[in-house]
Amino acid sequence: MQKVISWLRSLLIILWMLLSPFAMGVWLLFHRHDRYDADRAFLRFIRWGVQKIAPIEVAVEGREHLTTHQPCIFLNNHQHTIEAAIIAEVYPPRTVVVAKMGLRKIPIVGWIFEKAGNVFIDRSDLEQSIQAMNELAETMRREKVDLWIFPEGRLNTDRVGLGPFKKGPFHMAIQLQVPLVPVVFSPSYCLLDAVAGHARPGKVWIKVLAPIPTAGLTEDDVEALRDIAYQRMEAAYEELEARAFGFLPHHKVNCENVR
């Protein structure tokens, strides 16, 4: 019976998610001059609906690091497709994301996301990717816009620790000489991965780490910077995982069952 309820909740969440880009479009009609806040409105819309369907309690540590280092690049671990409802709890004003080109090709939806200031890259086209990231870097520098990015580059389908980090975010951070602000979520794929049929009430812990400065670093420091960020985020994830599983034993059982 619990599995049936979880699947029903998942279906409702997916339907709600399908409405969210159009809600963003309506928001943009009335806030044309604030387009860099459109993602934040979009995420809050998602969170409102998801919380009605499968209430998730969220505890945030280090919230003070979210708005004191602009512009900056936020690094976030990536577990499942419905993380938007959790990201909404910590997503700062004037922040955009980098998305895969496939989203840009979705009729209407891609256009709305582009109008919100987000950037699309085609990983199969290195020249296009470099140009898009250079243009984004200039926007961040000129308009004090932050970037929210998943350094793993894809969903961590292994659901164990963190996946390997791509170099792109670290190249950009050094190019702009802006800090990196890691944001780490405790395991939530067994609570809120609606695509896999998991939608249960529960609790998620978020830890916003102190910024990692890049002032004075050069391209020769990219790998070292990536390693520092990875080590700090991995340690935070292990801490939050232990906290989540210790606080909610049934949460651990649910997560182990879906790995």
Secondary structure, DSSP 8 states (H G I E B T S, - for coil): -HHHHHHHHHHHHHHHHHHHHHHHHHHHHH-GGGGGGHHHHHHHHHHHHHHHHS-EEEEEE-GGGGSSS-S-EEEE----TTTHHHHTTT--SSEEEEEEHHHHTSTTHHHHHHHTT-EEE-TT-HHHHHHHHHHHHHHHHHHT-EEEE-TTSS--TT-SS-----SHHHHHHHHHT--EEEEEE---HHHH-GGGT----EEEEEEE---B--TT--GGGHHHHHHHHHHHHHHHHHHHHHHHHHH-HHHHHHHHHH-
